[in-house]
Amino acid sequence: MSDDRQYHLKFDASKGQAVDDYLEYRRIVGEDDGGKLLTPEEYEEYKKKVLPMRMKNRLYTCFVAPSGMDCKLVGPETPCFCKHRYKQHKTDFEEIPSERPIKLPCRAAKCKCVTYHYVPLNGSQPIRCHCKHTADEHAENGKFVCKKAGCTKCTGFKSSFTCGCGAPVSQHSMIVETAEEREARGHPLGEATPYAAMGGITGFSSLAEGYQRLDPSGKGAPSIGFMEQSVTSSDNPFLRSNVHAIRKHQMDKKQSGLSGPDDEIFDDIGERVSSRRREGEDDMAYFERRYQERSRNQPSATSVDTDMDRLKIGSRQAIEEKPRSGRKK
């Protein structure tokens, strides 16, 4: 029998502040209280002891591609191979260990995990080993040998699953590094934080995969040359629909320095003229004309240069940034 009763809970400002205080407590203390809330006195003593150590000796944890790109920046809730979260591992050190790699053992009861190890997911499902069994069915220590009954050929977890960066998971590595080591790699450090087990999280962009992240820890920001390509009929409809606004902005910036019709600001003049409605042109005639124009600009099936050097509709050409030495003739 279903219960259709509904409950409406209302909190005044003081109760809302209590909720905020609890969330702040959880972010700072994490799993260090063993599931039992610290008293106000113990909480203050904990902050005096741990926060300076945490701000000084923060460790950055990430899953790194062969190219050096951080494909996954580990956060408090990121699961380990042992199926426990990163926040359940030891992440605070009074003195940073001198040996490398730095070990982050799991603190969960009866867990044999000796250090944190990230394993990516295939969508929402665990990836599979060459023995056909999932990562959850392997031991959490040693060489991660399969625990499935009857599986005798597995010598350790190894998967052919390919990361979003294009490299197999087996070619990736776990890095636990200090702020100095991370800075030497040219990757961002973010702001100092008192929260527990922040790992490699330095901002909202850290939640994205490496091949989507535009900061130095990911694929990086597009070059100026890529961003300043002229809008053509092969580009995304969003760019084509805003071509007049884009050029108006550029015209306003260059209104006192135009050099004539050869100026690069007029590179896409044909697209801008074509995108305007003609007198007496209805919707069907407009869209048919635009379609025919784009068809003429696309390579034919018999063209000799219809391979990789041609752009797909809606895509932009990846180019390297070069110093501008004048307009190409």
PEZIPE-V999983 format. One record per residue. N is the residue number from 1. RES is the residue in three letters. BURIAL is + if it has 9 or more other C-alpha atoms within 8 Angstrom, else -. Layout:
N	RES	BURIAL
N	RES	BURIAL
//
This chain:
1	MET	-
2	SER	-
3	ASP	-
4	ASP	-
5	ARG	-
6	GLN	-
7	TYR	-
8	HIS	-
9	LEU	-
10	LYS	-
11	PHE	-
12	ASP	-
13	ALA	-
14	SER	-
15	LYS	-
16	GLY	+
17	GLN	-
18	ALA	-
19	VAL	-
20	ASP	-
21	ASP	-
22	TYR	-
23	LEU	-
24	GLU	-
25	TYR	+
26	ARG	-
27	ARG	+
28	ILE	+
29	VAL	+
30	GLY	+
31	GLU	-
32	ASP	-
33	ASP	+
34	GLY	-
35	GLY	-
36	LYS	-
37	LEU	-
38	LEU	-
39	THR	-
40	PRO	-
41	GLU	-
42	GLU	-
43	TYR	+
44	GLU	-
45	GLU	-
46	TYR	+
47	LYS	-
48	LYS	-
49	LYS	-
50	VAL	-
51	LEU	+
52	PRO	-
53	MET	+
54	ARG	+
55	MET	+
56	LYS	-
57	ASN	+
58	ARG	+
59	LEU	+
60	TYR	+
61	THR	+
62	CYS	+
63	PHE	+
64	VAL	+
65	ALA	+
66	PRO	+
67	SER	-
68	GLY	-
69	MET	+
70	ASP	+
71	CYS	+
72	LYS	+
73	LEU	+
74	VAL	+
75	GLY	+
76	PRO	+
77	GLU	-
78	THR	+
79	PRO	+
80	CYS	+
81	PHE	+
82	CYS	+
83	LYS	-
84	HIS	+
85	ARG	+
86	TYR	+
87	LYS	+
88	GLN	+
89	HIS	+
90	LYS	+
91	THR	+
92	ASP	+
93	PHE	-
94	GLU	-
95	GLU	-
96	ILE	-
97	PRO	-
98	SER	-
99	GLU	-
100	ARG	-
101	PRO	-
102	ILE	+
103	LYS	-
104	LEU	+
105	PRO	+
106	CYS	+
107	ARG	-
108	ALA	-
109	ALA	-
110	LYS	-
111	CYS	+
112	LYS	-
113	CYS	+
114	VAL	+
115	THR	+
116	TYR	+
117	HIS	-
118	TYR	+
119	VAL	-
120	PRO	-
121	LEU	-
122	ASN	-
123	GLY	-
124	SER	-
125	GLN	-
126	PRO	+
127	ILE	+
128	ARG	+
129	CYS	+
130	HIS	+
131	CYS	+
132	LYS	-
133	HIS	+
134	THR	+
135	ALA	+
136	ASP	-
137	GLU	+
138	HIS	+
139	ALA	+
140	GLU	+
141	ASN	-
142	GLY	-
143	LYS	-
144	PHE	+
145	VAL	+
146	CYS	+
147	LYS	-
148	LYS	-
149	ALA	-
150	GLY	-
151	CYS	+
152	THR	-
153	LYS	-
154	CYS	+
155	THR	-
156	GLY	-
157	PHE	+
158	LYS	-
159	SER	+
160	SER	+
161	PHE	-
162	THR	+
163	CYS	+
164	GLY	-
165	CYS	+
166	GLY	-
167	ALA	+
168	PRO	+
169	VAL	+
170	SER	-
171	GLN	-
172	HIS	+
173	SER	+
174	MET	+
175	ILE	+
176	VAL	+
177	GLU	+
178	THR	+
179	ALA	+
180	GLU	-
181	GLU	-
182	ARG	+
183	GLU	+
184	ALA	-
185	ARG	-
186	GLY	-
187	HIS	+
188	PRO	+
189	LEU	-
190	GLY	-
191	GLU	-
192	ALA	-
193	THR	-
194	PRO	-
195	TYR	-
196	ALA	+
197	ALA	+
198	MET	+
199	GLY	+
200	GLY	+
201	ILE	+
202	THR	+
203	GLY	-
204	PHE	-
205	SER	-
206	SER	+
207	LEU	-
208	ALA	-
209	GLU	+
210	GLY	+
211	TYR	+
212	GLN	-
213	ARG	+
214	LEU	+
215	ASP	+
216	PRO	+
217	SER	+
218	GLY	+
219	LYS	+
220	GLY	+
221	ALA	-
222	PRO	-
223	SER	+
224	ILE	-
225	GLY	+
226	PHE	+
227	MET	-
228	GLU	-
229	GLN	-
230	SER	-
231	VAL	+
232	THR	-
233	SER	+
234	SER	+
235	ASP	+
236	ASN	+
237	PRO	-
238	PHE	-
239	LEU	+
240	ARG	+
241	SER	-
242	ASN	-
243	VAL	+
244	HIS	-
245	ALA	-
246	ILE	-
247	ARG	+
248	LYS	-
249	HIS	-
250	GLN	+
251	MET	+
252	ASP	-
253	LYS	-
254	LYS	-
255	GLN	-
256	SER	-
257	GLY	-
258	LEU	-
259	SER	-
260	GLY	-
261	PRO	-
262	ASP	-
263	ASP	+
264	GLU	-
265	ILE	-
266	PHE	-
267	ASP	+
268	ASP	+
269	ILE	-
270	GLY	-
271	GLU	+
272	ARG	+
273	VAL	-
274	SER	-
275	SER	+
276	ARG	-
277	ARG	-
278	ARG	-
279	GLU	-
280	GLY	-
281	GLU	-
282	ASP	-
283	ASP	-
284	MET	-
285	ALA	-
286	TYR	+
287	PHE	-
288	GLU	-
289	ARG	-
290	ARG	+
291	TYR	-
292	GLN	-
293	GLU	+
294	ARG	+
295	SER	-
296	ARG	-
297	ASN	-
298	GLN	-
299	PRO	+
300	SER	-
301	ALA	-
302	THR	-
303	SER	-
304	VAL	-
305	ASP	-
306	THR	+
307	ASP	-
308	MET	-
309	ASP	-
310	ARG	-
311	LEU	+
312	LYS	-
313	ILE	-
314	GLY	-
315	SER	+
316	ARG	-
317	GLN	-
318	ALA	-
319	ILE	-
320	GLU	-
321	GLU	-
322	LYS	-
323	PRO	-
324	ARG	-
325	SER	-
326	GLY	-
327	ARG	-
328	LYS	-
329	LYS	-
//
